[in-house]
Amino acid sequence: MEYVKMIWDFMGESGQNTAEHFEIHLKEFLSREQIPYQEIGTQTPIAQQHSLVYLIVAMPYVDQLRAALKPHRGQKVTL
């Protein structure tokens, strides 16, 4: 099965807090929509004042998630 890592970037002094808060809402959305995922998390800091939230999901869910959540970028991953 193919997987995609969807990424949302958060910049600035409040980037880390915003990323952590977004992760909470992302988990709620996935639970409500009953979308299974492989991994979810935050990486802080990536660079000075740059944090991110990532979600790894199977390829069949990518279009639905991209339309609803508008990730900033994504990449195929191998698990």
N, C-alpha and C positions, 0 to 999 in steps of 0.2 A: 504494500500500500504506500502511496505517496503522501508526504506530509509537508505542511507549509508553516513557517514561523512568521506570524504576523507581528508587526512592531509599531508601537506608538511612542513617539518621542516627546519629552517634556523638558523645556529649557527654563533657565532663570533660577533665581534664589528659591522659589517655591516649587521647582521642578520635582524634587524628591517627594515632597508631601503630596503633590498632585498625582504623581505616578502611583504612589501607594494607595491613594484614594480611588483612582481609576481602576486599579486592580480589584478592589472590593466590588465595584459596580460591574466589572467585567465578569466576575464569578457569579454574581447574582443573575446577570443576563443569560449566561450559559446554562445555569440551573433552570431558570424559568423557561427557556426555549428547549431544554433537554438536549443540548448539544454536547457530546462527549469531547474531551480534549486530552492530549497526552501530557502537556505541561503548561504551567502558567507561572509568571513571576516578574520581579522587577530587577533591574540592574542599576545600581546607584553608587557613586557617580560614574558615568562612562567617561566623561571629561568634565572639566570645570563647568558646573551648572548645567549638566546634561544628564538626565535620567531617562529610563525607558521601561515600558511594560511589554512583555512578549507573551504570545499564546501560540502553542503548537497544536495544530488540528489536522485531521485527515482532509485530503483534497476535496472530497464531496461537499464539505461545509464551507469552503472558501468563498464562493460567490455570495452565499447568504450572509456570511459575516462581513465581507467587504462592503456589501450594500448597506448593512445596518450600522456598522461600527467605524467604517472609513479609516482603516489603519494607514499610517504614514508610509509604510514600506513592508516588504515581505520577501521571503526567500525560501526555496525548497530546501528541506533538510532530510537527512537519512537517520533513521532511528535504529 
